[in-house]
Amino acid sequence: MRMAAVYRQLLRAYPRAFRERFADGMQQAFRHRYTEAVRRGRLAAALFLLRTLADIAFNAAAARLNARERTPMNWRSLGSDARHAARMFLRNPVFTALAVAALALGIGANTAIFTIVNGVLLKPLPYLDPGGLVMVWSTNAIEHRDRDVVAPLDFLDYRKASAFADLQAAYSFIVGAALTTAAGSEQVVTTAVTPGMFEMLGRTPALGRTFTPADVQTAVIVSHRFWRSHLGGDADALGRVLTIADQPRTVIGVMPADFVFPYKSMLGPSGFSRSHDVDAWLPLAFVAGNSRATGVAMLTRSVRFLSVVGRLKPGATVTQANAEIAGIARQLATTYPESNRTVGASVVPLHEQAVGAMRPALVLLLAGVGFVLLMACVNLANLLLARSGVRQREMAVRSALGADRRRLIAQTLVETVLLALMGGGVAIGVVNASMGALLAMAPADMPRLGEVHADATVIGYTFLLSLVTGIAIGVVPAVAASRAELQTALKSGGRGSTAGRGQRRLRSALVIAEVALAVVLTLGAGLLLRSFLSVLAVDPGFQSDRLLTLQIAVPQKYQTPAHRLALYRDLFTRLESIPGVQSAGGTTRLPLGSTNVTTRIGVEGSDKPPAAWPEVEFRRAVHDYFETMGIPVLRGRSFTAADNAEAPPVVVVNQTMARQLFADADPVGKRIRMSPTSPWNTIVGVIGDVRHSGLEAPAAPEMYISYLQGPPTNPFIVIRTTGDPAALAATVRGELRAVDKEIAAYDIRPMTQVRADSVSQRRFVLLLVAAFGALALVMAAVGVYGVMALIVTERTCEIGIRLALGAQPGSVLRLVVGQGVTLAAIGIALGVAASFAVTPLLTTQLFGIRPLDPATMALVPALLMAIAALACYLPARRAMRIDPVDALRA
């Protein structure tokens, strides 16, 4: 057992005699208790390991001290030291408060980030045996897609793989649907899942039951949040009928409050939103033919829209399942080359799919906040080191009364550990109070935010971190204090510090280390800031200012294209009549705000088989979409009213598609089609590229058809205004109700907010790392100032003699500032050298700049040098004003 081997190595912390006597029994006890903890779950195992580490850290140190002390170290002696430390704290309340505050800041920042890491990354998913759950994706090496959705018929074939104990669960698009009530319509977020999904996840409803095959198109299971908000939290809500997407559905179940499925990160390219949790689950069934009914999917291999979740058999591995499912995909590619020639399959652990994308950013934050704690430790160690000089007389007296060096070290460590534990206690309270504000800054699409809270694991982590921090900050001052020369200290009579050259060098070394740490952290923050600015500077291909966006759900009664066209005609007439509206339009996929749909394109005159046709993104343009969005028409024309259902089909393509399909030739007038049996579409115009998937992602080839030749059912609406677009939201809602009160409108946001939300994850990381960097600058300044102030105090007599012998105040200024700046320069040089090794680790978080960006590498050290010089100037001014007479009398 690997943990048993680790534990055996940790026992080496105990003295040899102790190990020879007790190690075998301790190892047996560890194996037994660890096995029991693992059986109770991962959380219990983690807590057991934390307790074991803390036990070794404390007891091993005590055992080693006992082995060497003339007076055995035991709980009584520790209690005596703790009471002495408490008296010391009461005598120096200002010092104690500052030390606890500094430690609470460092430990609290670490605890806050660890709370997020624990909730998002470390906790097992809230399903039964989540380690056995996996997701099955389609892959396409040619199109460079490794986690694509699955076609229904492929899904049924993948179920034959023997590595799975259960592969009957799938869910389709996450969509907004209109919930019709007496007051009108509103949006609910729904997904259709196959019966058996909840059983495979091992979760049962808090009320009612799960789906059966007989529930298709008749039943709905709602979330706990929806049950509270829409059904009043009524236990008799079961049996209530809700009208969702114009279809009556009976509520048969209410899921528990902690149930979330799917997480936004499990959507792949499907789903209209990554910002909303599901409100209602509908049963999904497959039919042979085509159908527009919600919850009914046609059996096909050419259309992919399913996300598939499975459970591995006991003993089966992801590698084994991957090999098996890939083999089935190869067979399908041979049997059905028209649809599957380039389609593969892969298996991904569900936990990796749910939170894997967040791991680099959270690990980066954990590393950054670790630097902050390290700087707090260095700062406090330096402060304690300076204070140990003042306490040398006290230590000398204790030594004269019989305490040896190890006993003095133990007493100092008890003091620092108690300080750290107090800091940890304060940190827990601060984190609990501020976690809500921290999570409010987190990106909306971060998975598992609702599961982030301070639990027993977080408290155990904070306790262990406080313990280690207390020991770390106490070692150097403890050793320094224990080396006090008895005669020298007693002769000093408590007249301030008697720090020797060794202590001064040690303090200087700590300042250098602190500045070096600040350089590394601040350089990281600077790189992230430059990267964020580079992202914001990207041209999205449209004008995002003064643009209001929303999505509507058209009621099912508008079934025919003619009905929907009549509705849109009335709708846009009303919208464009609103004072302050310049133009209005719509589309089926909003840039930066929704996912994409692709289709294969055949070019007239090309001899490529359909399976080899290039894949492009496909959208519909509604009314004056290009003009409203500010997307330029580069060649040809846009759609006109003449491009209606009776006219020949036409399309508009973007610049990238035109270049990829026709190179330098003029694409206007060329013809393309989406299947071998569909009609040819003539290209009438070329528009500029739009970054749909994100500001950092290059534009993909895309094509538009006019809504007059295929009106959509749930389009996004965009409205260009002359003033603040958010101010028109209520008016727009009113006009929609005036057209038809059953039209549900949702996600009403200015495009500037849509754009800002698209970089929310990057902004979240930047804000935290920038805060850490600012904190590092303050700590470095305080560290430099503290050391230089102490040096001035220690050299008061020397400076007084210099002034008495004719030295000018300017030379004293240069002396003090020069000494501090020299320390800062050494620290900056070491920090820059360390950054060459550390900053390349930021590569995945950077955009538009290199990890060793010259401007950042020059600006940050210069800023730190300026701050260090200012920190030195203040004690230097005090040195310039020293009265030589008073200095010589002191």
N, C-alpha and C positions, 0 to 999 in steps of 0.2 A: 504494500500500500504506500503510495507516494507520500501522503501526509505523515505516515509513521516515520519514514526516512527523514523528512524535514524536522519532525519533532526530535528524533534522535540527535540530529546535528545541533538543534537549539539547546539540548541539555548540556552541551559543552560550555554553556555560560556558567554552569555550576562548578564549584571546585572539584578537583579530581576525587578527593576522598568522599565527597558527597555523592558523586556519580557512582563510585564503586559500591557504595552502600545501598543507594535507592534507585538507580537508573532503571534496572530491569523491572521492578515493580511499577515505576511511573510509566514506563512504555506500555506495559500490559494494561494499566488503567486507561491510558490515553486511547489505545486501540479500541477498547471496549466502549468507552464513552463517545468516541468519535463515530463509531459505527451506529450507536444509538441515535446520535444527533443527525447523521445523514439519513437515517430511516425516517426521522420526523420532518425532513425537508431541508432545502438549501439554506433557508434563513436560520434555522436552528443550528445547522453546521457552521455557518458563518459566525454566529454569536458565540458558539463554543470555541472556535478558533481565536476570536478576539479575546475572550476570557483567558484562554490558555496563554496567549502572548503576554497579556498584562501580568498574569501570575508568574511567568518566567522572568519578565523584566524586573519585577519587584523582589521575588524570593531569591533569585540568583544573586542579585546585588547584595541582599541581606546575608545570604549564606557566605559569600566571599568576604564580606566585612566581618562576619562572625568568626571566620576561620583565621583572621589576622588580628582582630582586636584583642587587647588584654581584657577589656570589659565587653562581654558578649553583647551584640546588637540584637535587640528583641523589641517586641511591641511596646514594652515599658519605656525603653530608651527612645524609641521613635515618638512615643507620645510626649515625652519630656521635651524632645527637640521641637515637636509641633507647637507645644505650648510656648516655648521660648520664641519661636518664629512669630506666633500670634502677638506676643508682647512687642516684638520688634516692629511688626506692622502697625500696631496701635501708636507706637511712639513716633512713627514716620508716616502719618496718614497721607501726605501729599505724594511721597515717593510710592507708597503702596497703591494709591489710586491711579497714578500714571502708569505704573507697571502693569496693573490689572487691565487698564484700558488698552494699553498697547497689545497685550496678549489676547484680550477679547477681540480686538480688531483682526489680528492675524488668524487666530483660531476660528473666529466667527466667519470670516471670509471663506476659510477652508471648509467649515461645516456647511455653509450655505451651498457652495458648489457641490460638495459631496452629497448633500441631500438631493440635489437634482440628479447627479450621476447615479445615486442609489435608486431613486424612483424610476429613472428612465432606462438605465443600462443594467443594473445589477439585480433588481428584483425579478423573480420569474414572472412570466406573463400570467394573468389571472385566469388560467384555464387548467384543466386537469392534466397532470404530467406534461407541462408545456415543452419539456425537452424532446418529446417524441413528435412534435408537430412540425410540419414542413409546408412550404409552398411550392407548387409546380408551375413553371413558366415556360412559355414558348421562347425560342431563341432564333435569331436570324443573323448569322455571321456576315452575310453580304451587306445587310442594312445596318450592321453594328448595333443590334438591339439584343440585349441579353436577358431582359425580364419583361417580355411581352405577354399580353393576355392570350388565352387559349380558346380554340374553336370548340364548340360543343361536341362534335363527333370525335375530335382528337382527345378530349377529356374522357369520353367513354372508353376509348382504346387504352388510355393511360391507366385506367382502373384495373387492367389485367396484370399490372406489375406485381410480382409476388412480395416485394419488399414492404408493401403497405398493408397495415392491418385494416385501414379504412381510408378510402379515397372517393367517397361519394359526396363530398362537400364542395360546393362552388357558389360563388356569388357574382352578380353582374354589376353593371354600372351603378355608381352612387349618383342618384339623381334627385333633383328637387321636384316635388309633386304638389299639386294644389290640394289643400285640405279645405273642403267647402263646409262652412258653418252658417248659422243664421245671420251672422254679421258680415258675411262675405267670404272671400278666399284668402288663405295665407299659405306660405310655403312650409312643407315638412321635408326633411331629408330622408330618403328611403333607399333601401337596397333589397334586391330579391335574392333569397338564399334557397338552396335545395333543402328539402326536408332531411333531417339527419345532421345538419350543420351544428345545431346546439348540442346534440348528444355527443358528437365527435369532440367538441370542445370541452365536454364534461360540465356544462353549466345548465342549470335548470331555472325556469322562471321563478321569480319571487311570488308571483300569483299566476294561476292558470297552468297552461300546458304549452308544449311546442307543436310544430306543424306535423301533420300527417299528409299522405298523398291526396286525401280527399279535400284538403283545404285550399287547393289552387283557386285563385281569384275570389276567394270568399273570406279569408281570414287575415288578421294582422297581429303582430306582436310588437308592443311599444316599449320604448326605453323608460327607465325609472324617471328621468327628467321630464319626458313628455307626459307620463302618467300624472306627475305632480302639477305640471303647468296647464295641461289641457283637460285632464279628467279629475282634477281636484284631489288627487291622492285617495280616491274613493275605492275601498276594498270591493265594492260592488260594480266596479267598472267593467269587469268581464261580461261579455255579452252586449256591450254598447256597440252601436254601429257608427263607423266613421266613413265619410265619403272622401276617398282619396283618389285623385285623378278621375273624378266623375264615376267612381265605382264604389258601391257600398261594401264595406268590409267589417267583419265582426271582430272585436278585440278578444283574443283567446289567451293572451299572456302578457305579463309585465316582467321585464328582466330586472335583476338586482341593480342597485345603485352603482356598484363597481364594475358592471359589465360594459365593455366597449368592444365593438366588433363591426367592421374591421377598423384597425388603426389607420390614420390617414396615410401612413407610409406603406400600407399594404395595398394601395390602390393600383400601383403600376401606372400604365398610361390611361386607365379607365377612370371614369368618374368626373363629374363637373366641378367638384370642389374639394379642396384639401383643407378647408378652414372650418368645416362643420362635422360634428359627430352625428351618427345616424339616429333619427327619431323613431323610425318604424321599420320593421323587417317584414317583407312580403314573401310568400312562398313562390318558388321558382319551379316551373315545369317545362319540359321540352316537347315541341310538337314538330311534326314532319313538314308542315307548310309554313308560310310566312304569316305573321300576325302582329298587329300593333298593340295588342292588349298588354297591359302591365303585368309582369310576372310570367309571361309566356315567351319562350325563346325557341327559335327555329333550329332544327338540327342541321348543321352545315359545317363544312371544313374551311370555307373561303372567308367567313366573317368571324373574327376573334373578339370576344368580349367577356370571357369568363376569367375570374381569378380563382385558383384552385388551392384548397387546403387539404392536407392529408395527414394521417398518423402512421408512423413507421411501426412495423412489427417489433416486438421485444427482441433485442439483439441485432436488428438491422441497422446499418449505418447510412448516413447521408451519401457517402461515396458509393455504396452498393446501390442505393435507390437511384442515384444519378446515372450510373452505368446502365441500369436496367431501363430507365425511362428514355435515355438517349438512344438505346437500341431499338425501342419501340418507335421512336420518332424517325429513325433511319428506315425502318420497314415501311412506315407510312409515306415517307418521301419517295420510296420506290413504287409503292402501290398506287399512290395518288400524286403523281408528279405535277399535275395542273395546279394543285393548291398547296402541296407540301414540299415541293422540290427544295426550297431553301429553309424549311422550317425544322428546327431542332427542339430540344426540350432540356430543362435543367431543374434540379431540386435545390431549394435554399431553406436552411432552418428558419422557422417562423420568427424566432427571436432576432436572428440576424436581419431578416427582412423588415421587422417592425422598428428596430432601433439602430441598425448597423450604420445608417447614413449619418446619425448624430454622433457616433463614437469619436471621430477625429476632432470635432469642435469641442465636445465635452472633455476629452483628454487634454486638449490644448488649454481649456479653462482651468482644469485641475492642476496642470503644470504651472500656469501663470500664478494662480493663487498660492501654490507651493512656494514660489519665489517670494511672494509677499510675506509669508510666514517666516521664511528663512531670513529675510531682512529684519523682520521684527525681532527674531531671536538674536541676530547679530547686534542690533541696536541695544537691546536690553542687556545682553551679555557685556557690551561695552560699558553700559551704565553701572552694572553690578561690579564690573572690574574696577571702575573708578571709585565706587563706594567701598570696595574691599580695602582700598588704601586707607580710607578713613577709619575702617573697623579693625585695623591691624592691632591697635592696643587691646581691644576686646579679645581678639583671637590669642594675643600673646598671654593675656591673663588666664584664659581658659587652658592654654598650653601649660602655663606654670602650675595650674591646679591639677594637672595629670592627664589632660586629654591629649592623645597623640594625633598625628597628622591625619590618619584615616578617619578618626572621630570628628575632627574639624570639617573634613570634606563632607562627611555624612550630614552634619548639621546644616551646612550651606545648601546641600542638595535638597534637604527636607524643606528649607525655606523656598527655594525656587520651584519645587514641585507643588507646594501649596499655592504659590502665586499663580502658577499655570492652571491648577485646578479651579481656582477662583475665576481666572480669565475664561476657562472653558465653561463654567457655570453661567457667567454673564453672556457668553457667546450663544449658548443654547437659547436663553431668553430673547436675545436680540434677533436671532435667526427666526424663531417662532413668530416674533412680532413683525418681521420684515419680509417673510417669505412670500406673502401675497403680492407685495410690490415688485419683488424680483420676478415672480412668475408672470406678472402683468407685462413685463418687458420681453418675455420669451416669445418667439415666433408662434403664431397660431397653429402652424402645421407641425410643431414639435410633438411627437407621440408621447402618450402617457403622462401629460402634465397633471392630469387629475389624480395621479397616483403618487405625486411628489408631496411628501410631508415628513416631518421629523419623527421617526419611529425608534424602536429599540436599537436597530443597527446604527442609526445616526448617533444616538446617545453613546453607544459603545465606542464608535469611531472617535467621537469628541473626547471621551474619557481617555482613550488610548493616546490620541494625539496630544492631549494636555500633559499626560504623563511623560511622553517622549520629549515634548517641548521643554517641560520643567527640567528634565535631566540635561538636555542639550544646552540650555542657557546657563545652567549652574556649574557645569564642569570647569570651564576656564576660570571664573571667579573663585570657585572652591579651591582649586589647586593653587591659585595665586595667594589666596588668603592663608592657606595652610603653610605657605613658605615664609610667613612673617618672621623676621629676626626678632627673637625675644627681647634682647637688650636694647636694640635700636628702637623697637616699638614702644617699650616702656619709657625710654628716655625722651621720646618725642612728646610724651605727656598729653597725647590727644590733640596736638596743634595742627590738625589738618592732615593732609595727605603726605605720606612718606613714600610715594611710588618711586621705585627704582627704574634704572634704564630698561630692564627687562619688561616691566609692566608697561612702560611708555611705548616700547616697540610693539608689544602685544596689542595695545589699544590702536596704534597706527595700522597694524595689520588688519584688525577688524574693520576699521574705516575703509581701507582699501577693498576688502572683500565686499563690504556693503555697497560701495560705489560700483564695483564690477557687476554685482547682481542687478543694481538699478539700470546699468547700461543694457544688459541683456533683456530685461523686461521692457524697458522703454523702447528699445529698438524693435522688439516684437510688436508693441502697440503702434509704433510709427509705421511699420510695414503694413499692418492691418488697416490703419487709417488711409494710407496712400492707396491701398488696394480698393478700399470702399469708395474713395473718391473716383478712382478709375472706373468702377462699375457705374457710379452715378453719371459719369460723363459719357457713357455709351449712348449713341443715338438709337432709340428703339425703332425708328422708321415711321413714327407718327407723332403728332403733337398732343401731349398729354395734358396741357393746361386748359382750363375752362371747359372740361369735358366731364359730363355726368354719365355714369354707366349703371345699368340694372339688368336683371333677367326677368322674363315673364314666362308664366306657364299658361298656354292657351287651352281653354276647356275642350274636353273631348267632343263637344257638340259641333265644333268647327272641324268636321272630319274631312271634308273635301278641299282640294286646293282652292276652288273658287270661294268657298266660305272664308278660308284663311286670308286670301287676297283681299276680300272685301273688308275683313276686320283690320288688316294692316293699313289699307287705304284710309279708313276712318281714323285709326290710331295716329298715323303720322300727320294727318291734317290737323288733328287737335294738338299734337305735341308742337308742331311748327307754328301754331297760332299763339303759343304762350309768349307773353312779352319777355324779351331777354333771350329767346332761343334763336340761334342763327340757322341751324340745320339739325336733322336727325336721321339716323340710319340704324342698321343692326347687322348682326352676324351670328353664326352658330358657335363660334369659338372666339372668346375675347382674348386679345394679346395680354400675356402676363397674368391672366386671371382665370384660365381654365385649361383643361387638358386638350389634346389634339386627336383628330381622326385622320387616318391615312387611307389612300386607295392606290391601286396600281394603274399605270397609264400606258396605253399603247399609242405609238406615233404612226400616223399614216405613212406608208412606204417602208416602215421598218419590218424586218423579217424575224424579230425576236419572238419566241413563244410567250404566251401570257404569263407563265410562271417566272419569266426573266424580265418582265416589264419593270421599269423603275417605280418606286413607291414615293408618293408625294402627299403632302398634307392637303386636306380637302375642306373647303368652307363654302358657305353661301353668303352673298352680299345682299343686304336688305335695304331698299330705298337708297338714300344718298350716303352709303356707308363710307366710301373712299374719301368723299369731300368732307364729311363730318369728322373723320379720324385724322384728316390731313395727310393721307397717304398719296404721294404724287403718282400721276399716270405718266410714265416715261416714254411710252410709245403707243401708237394706236389710240384707242378711246376707252372710256369706261362704259358701264351698262347704260342703256336708255330704256324709255318706256316701250320702244319698239321691240325689245328683246323679250317678248312674252311667250306664252305657251304655244301660240300658233306659229311663231317664227322659228327658223332653224336654231338648234342649240348653240350657244356661244359660251366661251369661258374667258376669264382674265387670269393671267399667270404672273408670278412675281419674277424679279430679275434673276434670282438663283435658278429657278426652274427653266427659264428661257435659256440661260447660259449652259446648263447641264444637258438639255435636250437638243439645242440647236446651235451651240457654240456661237460663232460670229454671225450666223445667218439671221435674217429678220423673222421672228416667230409669228408676226401678225399675218393671219391668213392660213397658217398651218392648221392641221386638224389632229385631234387626239380623241381617245375614248377610254372608258373605264372598264370595259369588259368586251370580249369578242362579239357579243350579241347586242351591245348597247349602241346607240347612234353616235355618229361622229360629231364632235364639238369643235367649232371654229374658234381659234384664238383671235380675239378682237383687240386686246390691249395687254401691255406689260406695265406693272406697277412696281414701286420700290419695295425693297426687302423690309419685312417687319420681324422683329425678334419676338416670337410668340412664347417660346418655352422659358425664357429668362433673359435678362440683360447680358448675362455672361455666355449664353449659348448662341452660336452663329445661326443666321436665318436658314431655315430649311426650304426646299422647293415646295411651293404651294400653289394652289389654283382655286379660283372662285367661280361659282355659277350664280346667275341672277335668281333672286327669290321669285321673280315672275315666272321662271321656268321650273320651280320646285320650292314652294313656300314652306319654311320650317315650322315646327310646332312650339318650340321653347327657345326663341332667339334671345340673344343679348341685345339690348337697346343702348345706343350711344347718342348723347345729345350735346351739341356744342352751344355754349352760352356766351353772352357778352360780359357776364360778371361771375360772381361766386356760384359754381354749379351746385354746391351743397344746399344753397338757399332755395333752389327750385325743387328739391326732393318732394316736399309735401304737395306742391302744385301738380307735379307729374303724377303722383299717386292719385290725386283727385281726378285728373283727366283720364287715367286708366279705368277708374271706377265708373266714370261717365260713359266710357265706351262699353264696358261690360263689368259689372261688379264681381263676376266670377273669375276675372283675370287676376292671378296671383303675381305680385311683384316682389322681388327680393334682391338682396345683395346690392342695394342702392348705395353706390360709392362714387366719389370723384375719381377720375382716372389717376390723378396724382397719388391718391391713397392706394389704388391697385398697384401702381408702380412701386410705391414705398413698401407695401406688403410683400412684394416679390423678392425683396432683399432683406426681409426681416431677420432671417437666421444670421446672415452676415453682420447686420447691424447689432444684433444681440451679443454676438461674440466680441465685436469691436467695442461696444460700450463697456463690457466687463473688463476686457483686457486694458482698455484706456484708463478705466478707474484704477486697475492694479498699477498701471504705469505711473499715473499721477501720485498714487500712494507711495510708490517706490521713490519718486523724486522728493517727496516730502521727507520720507525716512532718511534718504541720503543726505539731504540738507541738514536735518536735525542731527544726524550722526557726525557730520563734519563740524557743525557748529559746536556740538557738545565737547568734542575732543579738543578743538582749538580753544574753547573757553577754559577748559581744564588746564591746558598747556600754559595759557596766559596766567592762570592763577598760580600754578606751580613755579613759573619763571618770573613772578612779580619782582622778587628781589634782584634777580639778574637784570631785568629790564630797567629797574630803578637805578642800578649802578651804571648801566649804559647811558641813561639820560643824564645822570650826574656827571659823567665824564665827557659830556658834550654831544652825545648822539642826538640827531634830529628826529622829531616824531615821524617824519616820512620814512626814515630808515627802519623804525620799529614797525611801521605799517607794512613795509616790504618784507620784513623778517617774518611776521606772523602770517600774512597772506601767502607769502611764498611757500612757507612750510605746509599750509593747508592745501594750496593748489598743487603742490608736488604730490601729496598723498592722493588727491583726486585724479591727477594725471596718470599716476600708476594704476589706479583702479579703473579708469576709463580705458587705458591701453589693454589691461587684462580682460575687461568686459567686451571690448571690440574683438579681441582674439577669440574669446569664448563664443561670441555671436557667429563667427564663421562656421562653427560646428553646430550651433543650435538653430539658427534661422532657416537653414534648408528644410528643417522639419515642418516649417509653415507652408511649404509649397502648395499643399492641397487647399489652403485657405486664401491664397493670393490670386489676384487677377490683374493683368496688365503691368506688373512689375516683377523684378527678379528678387529672390530672397536676399541678395546682397545689393540692394538698390543703393547706388552711390549717394543720391541726395539724402536719403534717410541715414545712411551710415556717416554722413558728414554733419548733418543738422543735430542729431540726437546727442552725440558727444559734445558738440559745441554748447548746446543748451545745458547739459549737465555741468560743464566746466564753468559756465556763467553762474549757475546756481551755487556751485561749490565756492566760487570766488566771493559771492555775496554772503554766504554763510561764514566765510572767514573774515569778512570785512567788519562785522559787528564786534567780535572779540578784539580785533585789531584796533578798533577805535578806542575800546576801553584801555588797551595797553598803551596807546599814545597819550592818554590822560593820566597815567600813573604819576603821582607826586614822588620824586626821588627820596625826599626826606621820610615820608610815611612808609615807603617801601623798605628803606634801610632800617627803620625802627621795628617793622613787623617781625 
